[in-house]
Structures are given as structure tokens and as C-alpha cells.
């Protein structure tokens, strides 16, 4: 598939791709509609403090993790058309509650529920896979992800202008956020009628419900269980911070911690119950895969996409405070970080395809992220603004490229498990965002950039020792094991 084919809108699959990236774009536009207006909120709402804003930023990514679990189950049952449409309409409700909330508690709770809108990414990935053949899926999903992620940049560029210039006044920020929710809801209704779940009736089929990721060895099972803990355990950071700021009582905190522990125990139970019988029966040698590679990609996505979500959330405030810019200018400049999504993320996957060594490309990108954020950590008001923008763009190129390279490797690890591996890695991106934004509540922006740089270099070390070059990563077809062939034969009946 070539870029020029994107203009062939008479083709149903091309129209489906455009309809879907627009849906993803709008969910990200709404998801990040607060960051560019944080300064305006502090100036007009006397009850808000910078600590409140930092707490709202954590809440903004917290429920995306369990939200993706719920959305994933809904996809299996109802298909992506219905799920995406309903998600956009329903998520407009907490958006409006946030827009017109008149207390810190109302803003916090509504922002917490708004974070579920971040699950829209996985819906579009599923829809795109239904419309495009395997030979075209890489480019199609790269285009979908790049242009959809641009929604965060578009919010930084346009939201302040809408708030300050179009609406104006102390309530301008409220009406700008409310308008973004309205646009998403209207498109959610339109999406229901514009698209179908694949080109033919019956294209969407329910997946087999294994309940947990399959692993190949007992050692891998222990490692898998270890990596389950942060997926839900990280929500404890939100509970801790919420209680510390007086939004949650001691009893409420105990209940929240208990729920998190039960979620972790249940997921570990599912992992054990699914894998122990298979491991006792014996895994064929040709069906084994190294879970260490999955773990390495979890860590790398924690460090690249987690960093992106965290930095996009705080960058407008950083530019506004450091160089004394108005919200519109700060949002426009901060948008450069997400703007390169349009080409850098697909480029990462493309380079991973062409270089001939996916592991090497991953290592180069992760090392570049570490250097990029270290450079951003050096920035202060004495640096020319132009240099700050250059550092921001350079760092973002490596961040977005690493994300593309991550998903360039995942399908080759174990083709049959691509969806589950992608879901786990994607969830770790949100784990990284919650963790980094929690750290941000205790440090200054420059220190924050240095911490992210260290995280990227730690991920580089993990990838160096754990990430293996996938077998047949550049072949014409994905590797088929004896188990894969058996499943394929059974699916015909």
C-alpha cells in the first residue's frame, strides 16, 4: 500500500480508514483538552492550585488501563463500530461535567472518568485490522495511529484560541472544553451510520477467550505474573495522591486499595489457570516464544508512550511558566511535541522494516529518547525559545519512532498472540504515564525531564539484555507453528 492510495476515497476500505482515524483524533482531542487551558483555569478559578492541576493530570490517564480491559471485552461481543460510537457519545458526559464543575472534587471525579476515552485507540486498531489485508495492515495502522495521536497536538493548538479568542471571559475555558465534547458526541452518532465492521457481513468474529496470555515455560509464567502486578497496582499511586490531597477518606482509600489487590489477584489467578494445564501437557518446541521479549517491549513502551502522555500533559504549562508565554502561544509551541506524530511514528515502523534488524532499531531509538529528554532537562529561561523548540522536536522524533518500532516488533514475536501482546504493551504505556505524572507532583519540570531520561536508559538496558530479534521478522509470511496450523484447521469447521 502506498501513500497516494489514501486519496482514493472511492474505495470503501480507504473511507473506513479515514472515518476511523478521525474518531481516534477526536477522542485524543478531548482527552488532552485540559493541558493547554491549565493556566487559564488557575487564573480564573480561585479554589484551584498547581497541585490540583497535577492531580487532575494523573486522573486523566488513570482509568484508561481498566478502561481498555472493559472496551476489549465489549469489542469481542459488539464489534468496533458500536463500541467506538458509544464510547464517543458516553464520554462526552464527563467532559461536560468537567467543563461546568464548580469545585475541585467535581473536576477531579469527572476528569477521572474522562480518562476512559483514552481506550479509543484499541477500538480503531481492531477496526482497521478488519478492513485491511495483512500485507497492508502495517501502513494502514501506522497512518491511523499517527494521525489519530495528532489530536493531542490539535488540542494544544486550537483549544486556547477557542477559549480566549472565540468565547473569551472567565468561562471561556469551560465553553471550549464543552464544545470539544459536543463535537466528539456528534461524530460518535455519525460514525454509527458511516461504517460497518469490515467489508462484508460476518467479517467481525468473536475471538477465542483464553482469559490470559499463553506462555512457553514455567519461568515465563512467573515473569508474566510479575508483570501483571504493575498493570493494576499502579492505580495505588492515584489512591495515595488522592487521599493526600483530601479527596478521599482513610476508609475510602482502604476500600480502593483492597479493590486493586483483588484485581491483581484475579488476573494472576487467570494467568495460572490458563497456563498451568498447557505447561503440564508440554509446549511443542516450534510453538515456544521468549516472554522476555514481551517484557522488554512492555518496559520500552512504558518509557516511550508513557513519557509522551506525561509530557504532552505538562508541556504547555512548562513553556508558559518558563518563557512567560500566553496560553495560546504556549499551547502552539508545546504542540510541536505531538505534531511529529504525523510522520515520525509511521517512520519508526518503516525503518524497522527496512534496516534488517528490528532489535537494533529499537535500541537506537530508546537511547535517543534518553539523550533527548536529558537535553530538555537543561532548558530554562536563559535558553533561546527557538533552541527549546528544536530540542522538543528532536526528542519527540525519537519518542514517536520508538513507539512505531515497538509495534513493528510485536507481530513477529508470536503472531497468534499479537492482540494480547499489543494490549499488554499498550497498557504499560498508560502505566508509565500514571507513574511519571505521579513523580511530577513532587519535582520541578527540569528534574522531571531528567527522570524520564533515566527511565528511557533503563529501558534501553532491559531491551539490550532481554529483547531478542524475532524469527522470520522479514519473511513473506509469519512463522506458523504446529499449534498455529492445528488452530487454523479447526477454525474451518
N, C-alpha and C positions, 0 to 999 in steps of 0.2 A: 504494500500500500504506500502511495506517495502523497506528499502534502497537497498537490494540486487536486487530488480526488476529493478533498474536503469541500471544494466548491461545487461538486456535482450533487446538488441538493435534490435533484430528481430521483436519486437513489434512496430507498427507504432507510437503509442502514446508516447512511450519512445524515439524514434528517434525525434519526433516532440518537445519533451521537451528539448532534448539536442541541437537541432538546434536553439531553441528559446532562451535558456539561453546564448548561445554563441553570438547571436545577441545582447542581452541586455548587455553582458560583453563588447563587442566591443564599444557600444555606451558610456558606462561609462568609458572605457579606453580612448576614445577620449575626453570625457567631462572633465576629470581631467588630461589631458596630460600637462597642463601648470605648475601646482603647483610644481612638482619635478624639473622643469627647471627654476624657478623664479630667483634663484641665478645666474645661467649661463646667463640668459637674462640681468640682471643688470650689470654683469661684461663685457659683450661684446657689449651692445647697450648703447652708451653714453647719448642718449636722454631720457632714462628711469630712473625713480626714484622709491623708495619704494612706494610712494603714487600712482604712476601709476599702480604698481602691485596690490595694494589693490583695486583700481578702477576696474581693469580687473577681479578680483575675484568676485566683486559684479555683474558685467556684465555677468559673467559666469553662474549665476543662475537666472538672472532676467526674461528673456523671456520664461523660462520653464513653468511659470504659464499660460500665454495666449497660449503658445505652446501646452499645454495639452488640452486646450479647442478646439483648431483647430484640433489636432490629434484625439480627441474624436469624433468630428463630422465626420471626414474622416473615422474613424473605422466603424461607423454606415452605411456609404454608400459603402465603397470599401472593407472592411474586413481587418484583421490584416496582412495577407501575403503581400498584395500590399503596405499597409501603412508602414510596417517595412522596406521593401526593398527600397522603395522610400526615406524614411527618412534617411537611412544609406548612400545612394548614394548622395542625395542632401546636407546633412550635411557635406560631405567631401569637398564641395566647400568652405565654410567659413573657414574650417580647413586649407586648402591650402593658402587662403588669409592671415590667421593669421601667418602661417609658414613663408611666404615670404614678410610680411608687413615691410615697412621701415620707418614708423612714428608711434608715439603713437596713433594718431587718427585712422589709419588703423588697428592697433592691437585692439583698443577698439571696433570699429564697428564690425570687424569680430568676436571678442570674444562674443559680444552681440548676434549676430545671431547664433553662435555656441551653445549657451545655450539651443536652441530649441531641441538639441539632447537628452537632459535630459527627454524629453517626451517619449522616447522609453520604459520606464518602464511600462506604462499603456498599450502599444500595446501588450507586452508579457503576461501581466496578462489576457488580453482578449483572446489571442491565446490559452493559457494554459487551460482556462475555456472551450474552445470549444472542447478540446481533452480529458479531464478527467471528470469522473463522480463525482457527489457531494461527495461521500464517500472518494474519493482520492484527492480532489482538495486542501485540506489544505497542505498535504505533498508536492504535486507537485508544488504548488505556493511558498511554503517555500523554496524548493530546487531551484526553478527558481530565486527567489529574492536574496537568499544568494549567489549563485554562480555568478549571474549577477552583483550584487553590488561589488563583488570581483574585478571587472575591475578597480576600483579606486586604489586598493592596487597593482594590477599588473602594473598599470602605474607608481606608485611611485617606484616600484622595478626595472622595466626594462627600462623605458624611459631615465633616466640619463646614464645608461650603454650604451644604443644605441647611445645617443648623444655624450658622451665623449670618449667611447672606440671604437665603431664601425665607426662612422663618424669622430668625432674629429674636432678640429679647432673652430674658432669663430662662424661658421654657423652650427655646429653640432646640436644645439638645434632645428634649423629650419628644418633640414632634418629628425630628429627624429619625430617631430610633423607631418610633411608631410607624413611620412611613416605610422603613425597610421591612418591618414585619408584615405590613399590608401587601407590599409587592410580592413577598415570598408566598403569602397565602393565596393571592390571586393566581400566581403561576402554578401553585400546587393544584388548584382546580383545573387549570388549563392542561397541565401535564396528564391528568387522568384521561382526557379525551384525545390528546395529541399522539399517544404512543401505545404500543402493545408490548407484551412480554415476549419479544422475539418476533421473527418474520412470519411464523406460522402458529396456528392454534396448537397447543401442546408442546411448544418449544421449551417452556418452563416446566421442569420436572422437579419434584421434591428430592432433595439429596438424601442419601442414606445417613441415618442418625447414629453415628458411632458414639457420640457423647463426649469424646476426648480424643486427643491426638494419639495416633499409633506410634510406638517407639520400637526399637530393634533389639535393645539389650536391657538387662536389669540395671546396669549403671546409668543408661539413658533415662530409665524410668525415674530413678532418684533425682537426676538432674532436671527432668521435666517437672516433677513435683516441687522442686526448689524454685523453679521459675514461675510457678503458679502463684506463689505467695505474694510477690510484689504487685501482681495484676489487681488484686483487691486490697491488699494490705496498705497500699499507698494512700487509700482513702482515709486511713487513720490520721494522716498529716492534716487533711482538711478538718477532721473532727477536732484535733488538737488545737488548731489555729482558731477554729470557730468558738470553741469553749474559752480560749484565752482572751478573746475579744468580747465575751459576754453574750454571744448569740445563742449559746447552748448551755443548759444547766449541767451540773455534775451527773444527775440521773440520766439526762438525755444523752450525755457523752458515753456513759456506761452501756446504754442500750445500743448506741451506734457502733461502739467497739465490738459488742457482742455479735451484732449482725454481720459485721465484717469478718470476724473469726469464723462464724458459721458458714459464710460464703466460701472462705478459703478451704475449710474442712470438706465441704461438699464437693468442690472442684477437684481436690486431691483424691477423695473417695472415687469420683468418676474416672479419674486417670488410672487409678489402681484397678478398679473393677473391669475396665475395658482392656487393659494391657496384660494383667497377670495371666488370664487364661491363654492368650496368644503366646506369651513368652514361655509358659509351661509346655505348650504344644510344640514350640520351636518355630523360629522365623527362618524361612528359606534364605540362604546366603545372598541370592540375587535380589532379594526384596529389602535387604537392610540398607539403612542410610545413617549418617552420623548426626545425631541430635545436637552435638556440639556446634555444628554449623548453624542450626536454628537458633541456638542460644547466642551465638556471636552476632547474628543479624538482629536479634532482639535488643542486644546491648547497643549495636550501632544505630538502630532506629530510635532508641531511647535518646541517644546523643545527637542525632541529626534532626529528626522530625520533632522530638521533644524540645530541642533548642529552638527550632523555628516557631513553634506555637508560643513558647515563653517569650521569645524576643519580639515577635510581632505584637504581643500583648503590651509590652512596656516601652517599645522603641519611640512611639510618638511623644510620650512624657519625657523620655531621655533627651530628645532633641529640643523639645520646648524648654526644659529647665536648664540645659547646658548652654544653649546658644540664644536664650531669651526670644524664642520664636512664638508667633501666634499659633493657635491650634491648627489653622488651615495650612500654614507653611510647614509646621512640624509633621502633620499627617502626610502631606505630599512627599516630603523628604523621606520619612520613615517607610513610605510605601515602596521605595526602591528595593527594600529587602525582599518583599514578596513579589515585586514586579517581574524579577528574573525567572519566576516560576514558569512563565510562558514558554521559555526555551531551555532553561538550564536543567530542569527535571527530565524532560524527554532526552536531552543531550547526554545526561548521565547514563541512561539505559542504552542509548545508541553507541556511546563509547564502549560500554561494557560488551556490546555485541561485536564491535569491530576490532578491539585491541587483541583479543585472543586469550586473555587471562582475566577472568572476572574478579578473582581474588586480589590481584594486583591493583586493578582499578579501584576497588573498594578501599584498599589500604591507602592509596594516594589521596583519595577524596577525604577520608577521615583525618589524615594528617593535616591536610589543607584546612579543615574546619578548625582544628586546634590552633594553627597559626593565625587564621583569620580572626577568631574571637580574642586571641591574645593582643592582636593589633587594635581591635575595638576597645579593649580594656585600657589602652594607653590614651584614649581620646579624652580631652577636656576642653574648656572654653578657649584655651590658648591655641588650640589647633584650628587651622582654617576649616570652615564648614565644608568646603569642596573636598578636602582630604578625608573628612569623616564620611562623606557620601561614597567616595571611592572605596574606602575600607569596608563599608557596609555592603556594597555591591559585590566586591571580591569575596567577602566571607559568605554571602548568600549563594554565590555560584557554586562553592564547594558544598554548602549545606544541601541545596536542591539537587545537585549532581549525585551526592551520596544517597539521597532518597531514591533517585532513579536507578542507581546502581544496585541498591538493596533489592528492589523488586525485579531487577534484571537477573539476580542470582536465584531468588526463591523458587521459580517454576522448575529449575533444574535439580533442586535438592531431592524432591520426591514428588513427581508430577501428580500422583493420586491424592496427595495431601496438600496440594498448593493452596487451596482455600483456607484450610485450618492454619497452615504455617503463616500465610499472609495475614490472617486475622490476629494471630498472636503477636507477630511483629508490629502490626499496626497499632494494637492496643498498647504495646510498650512505648510507642511514640507518645501516647497520652500519659502513660506513667511518668515518662521523662518530663513532660510539661508540668504536671502536678508537682513533681519533686523540685524542679528548677524554680517554679513560681513560689513554692514554699520557702526555698532558700532566699529568694528575692525579698521576702518580707523582713529579712534580718540584715541585709547588706546594701551597700550603695551600688548604683549601676555599673561602675567600673569594676568593682570586685565581682559583681555578677558575671560579667563577660569573662573574667579570668577563670571563674569556677566552671563555666561552660567549656572553656578551652581545655581545662584539665579533664573534664568528663569525656571530651572527644578523644584526647590522647589515651585515656584509659580504654576506651572502646577500640582504639587502634591496636593496643596491646592484646586485647581479648581476640580481636579478629586475626591478628598475626599468629597466635597460637592455636586457635580453635577453628577458624574458618578454613574449610577445605575447598579446593577447586572442584566443582561438581563434575561428575562423569558425563560425557557426551553433551557438554554445555553448549557446543557449537555444531551439533549434528543436525541433520534434516528432520529427525524425529526425536521425541523424548524417549528415554530409556524405558522399556517395558519389561517388568519382572514377570516371573511365573504367576504371582498373585494378581498382578495387573491383568494379565491375559485371562485368568480364570474369572475375575470380576466382569471383564468385558464380555466374555462368553455368556455368563449368567444373565447379564442385563438384556440380552436379546430375547429372553424368554419371559 
